[in-house]
Amino acid sequence: MIHSIDPGILFLQEEDVIKAGALDMKMNLAVTEQVYKMLGQGQIYNPPKVHLAMPINSGINWASYFNSMPCYIGGSVNVGGIKWAAESKKNSTIPGIPYGIDITILSDPETVLPFCILDGTLITAMRTSAVAGVFAKYTAPSNTQTVTLVGAGVIGRTMVMAICEALPQVKTIYLSDLDLSKAEKLAAEYKETYPQQIIPTADAKAAALQSQVIVTETTARQPFLDQSWIRPGVTVINMGSNEADLDVVMGSDVIAVDYWDQIITYESKAAAQLYKAGKLHKEQVVEIADMVLGKWPGRQDDRQVINCSSLGLAALDIMIGYQLFQNAQKQGLGTMLKLWEKPLWE
Ligand SMILES: NC(=O)c1ccc[n+]([C@@H]2O[C@H](COP(=O)([O-])OP(=O)(O)OC[C@H]3O[C@@H](n4cnc5c(N)ncnc54)[C@H](O)[C@@H]3O)[C@@H](O)[C@H]2O)c1
């Protein structure tokens, strides 16, 4: 479908990825649902990511890490790829560089030739919040009018987009961060973009207690969200790793994860810790695939507490990357590279 034996590789830097439509949250939400449907239908092979924490043996106390995230998308899509994802704690203190930096390679499954290399940083930011948007769409109580977002960094920025798109009935979004000025700046930036009122706050817990949905997207290394934040009926969505304590997760009426087979391999995730302790099993959780395929009946009432968490799926990066590659081709974007003029040995 994709290629001949042409060794050309289209390189798309971040600016090209933007022109190709990466910042379209509606597209990200739609593709996210499509990917989880295909995953649930067995059309995607997405093995757990391989996590390289640095320094060696630093475990969950890493200073930086690389994740190798391969996948193959079958069905009518038929594309392979890998995201080389990374985060560095130090980057939070260095102006001019994001905390997370990612690059993606797309390959033709037939000839196995790579045909596109693209910035994966923006795609990651957009699709991560799209996952929270999908969680919110399927789990938010029917009376949701107020949402609290904790974390006003890169994912906080895309989270505003995702929540406004996924829950258009929301009237108020509280936005908090340890660094209040970041929340204030982001709220001011979004003032004219969405009809929702975005209110920066230094008191995330007070805001959470007035909200029907709480989303956390922080770099916290210690859980800060305990039972005192939880009111009946709330949906809590944790996108970072160490945000809600284990009692909050286990005390929830419904525990939802993006993809069980992968999340239990990642030691900093609450679901993995609970699984390892023998307290949580696959039969007890709902996956996004169950939601989008209609296998989960949904929220039973507006008093259920629902906890959602995600680790992030390579298939999202590859599917969205492939969509952007196709858009870029139509628009004539990017720079052509070549793997070789003629392969030396064949
Ligand atoms: N699940 C996924 O698929 C996925 C994908 C990408 C990133 N993430 C995670 O999202 C999180 C945010 O990433 P980012 O790129 O936005 O980072 P970032 O550095 O741009 O922003 C993080 C923000 O969190 C704030 N923060 C840290 N601890 C806090 C606390 N206790 N309370 C309130 N605010 C706090 C920081 O001040 C900062 O503004 C990270 O944990 C990252 O690993 C998850």
The ligand as a Gaussian input file, in Angstrom:
#p B3LYP/6-31G(d) Opt

LIG

0 1
 N       -0.036000       8.774000      30.179000
 C        0.586000       9.225000      29.113000
 O        0.351000       8.761000      27.985000
 C        1.547000      10.347000      29.238000
 C        2.164000      10.844000      28.089000
 C        3.001000      11.952000      28.210000
 C        3.229000      12.518000      29.454000
 N        2.623000      11.971000      30.547000
 C        2.881000      12.490000      31.890000
 O        2.235000      13.739000      32.046000
 C        2.907000      14.446000      33.090000
 C        3.090000      15.897000      32.697000
 O        3.999000      15.998000      31.602000
 P        4.344000      17.427000      30.962000
 O        5.049000      17.148000      29.692000
 O        3.129000      18.271000      30.960000
 O        5.373000      18.008000      32.019000
 P        5.685000      19.549000      32.300000
 O        7.000000      19.585000      33.005000
 O        5.513000      20.361000      31.054000
 O        4.514000      19.986000      33.304000
 C        4.296000      19.359000      34.537000
 C        3.688000      20.369000      35.496000
 O        3.308000      19.689000      36.697000
 C        3.508000      20.603000      37.767000
 N        3.514000      19.853000      39.019000
 C        4.440000      18.961000      39.466000
 N        4.057000      18.441000      40.654000
 C        2.850000      19.003000      40.966000
 C        1.942000      18.864000      42.037000
 N        2.183000      18.030000      43.066000
 N        0.812000      19.615000      42.019000
 C        0.547000      20.471000      40.998000
 N        1.381000      20.640000      39.940000
 C        2.515000      19.917000      39.924000
 C        4.808000      21.281000      37.412000
 O        4.974000      22.502000      38.116000
 C        4.661000      21.468000      35.909000
 O        4.098000      22.734000      35.574000
 C        4.224000      13.695000      33.345000
 O        4.087000      12.922000      34.506000
 C        4.345000      12.797000      32.142000
 O        5.056000      11.614000      32.413000
 C        1.795000      10.917000      30.464000

